[in-house]
Amino acid sequence: MPSRTAKALRWAPPPLRRKGWDEVVEADIVSESGRLVMQTLSASKVRFPNLARSGPGRYRLRLYTRQGEDLILVYPAGRRERRDAGRR
């Protein structure tokens, strides 16, 4: 059975790295309600918690895939820029 992992991050993840993955894609998603919940994936019975850790707003979704493994990262869009701006 394939391994599927979903992580909700408070900040943007490290820079995108494709090495070791068959495909990596990113997309914007908006949660008006403050909830991002994924349905079960294919034959897997895995259920994911709310991935909108920061409540309502815009998020980035990054999906890494390779044979037998998927990794899904969800993080607030633009959060890194706001955090870094406060360090100047």
C-alpha positions in Angstrom: 0.0 0.0 0.0 1.4 3.5 -0.9 2.5 5.8 1.9 0.6 9.1 2.1 1.7 11.9 4.4 0.1 15.3 4.8 1.7 18.0 6.9 0.2 21.4 7.9 3.1 23.9 8.4 3.1 27.3 10.1 5.7 28.7 7.7 6.7 28.0 4.2 8.8 24.9 3.8 12.4 24.8 2.7 13.1 25.6 -1.0 11.6 23.2 -3.4 13.8 20.2 -4.1 13.0 17.7 -6.9 15.8 15.2 -6.3 14.4 11.8 -5.4 10.8 12.6 -6.4 9.1 11.7 -9.7 7.0 14.9 -9.7 6.6 18.0 -7.6 3.7 20.4 -8.1 2.5 23.5 -6.2 -0.9 25.3 -6.2 -2.7 28.1 -4.4 -5.8 27.2 -2.5 -8.2 29.5 -0.5 -10.0 28.5 2.7 -12.8 30.9 3.4 -14.0 28.9 6.4 -10.6 28.2 8.0 -10.8 24.5 7.2 -8.9 22.5 4.6 -9.8 18.8 4.9 -8.8 16.2 2.3 -10.9 13.2 1.5 -9.4 9.8 1.7 -6.9 9.1 -1.1 -7.7 6.2 -3.5 -7.9 2.9 -1.7 -6.2 4.2 1.4 -8.3 4.6 4.5 -6.1 7.5 5.7 -8.1 10.5 6.9 -6.3 13.9 7.3 -7.0 16.5 9.9 -7.7 20.2 9.2 -4.7 21.5 7.2 -5.6 25.2 7.5 -3.5 25.8 10.7 -3.8 29.6 10.4 -7.5 29.8 9.9 -9.2 31.4 6.9 -7.0 32.7 4.1 -4.7 31.7 1.2 -2.5 28.7 1.4 0.0 26.9 -0.8 -0.1 23.2 -1.4 3.0 21.3 -2.4 2.7 17.7 -3.6 5.7 15.4 -3.9 5.1 12.0 -5.6 7.2 9.0 -6.3 6.6 5.3 -6.7 4.6 4.2 -3.6 4.8 7.5 -1.7 3.1 10.9 -1.6 4.0 13.9 0.5 1.6 16.8 0.8 2.7 20.1 2.5 0.2 22.9 3.2 1.3 26.3 4.5 0.0 29.8 4.6 0.8 31.7 1.4 3.0 34.8 2.0 3.7 33.9 5.7 7.4 33.6 5.2 7.6 37.2 3.7 5.8 38.7 6.7 8.0 36.8 9.2 11.2 37.8 7.4 10.1 41.4 7.1 9.9 41.7 10.9 13.5 40.7 11.3 15.0 43.7 9.6 
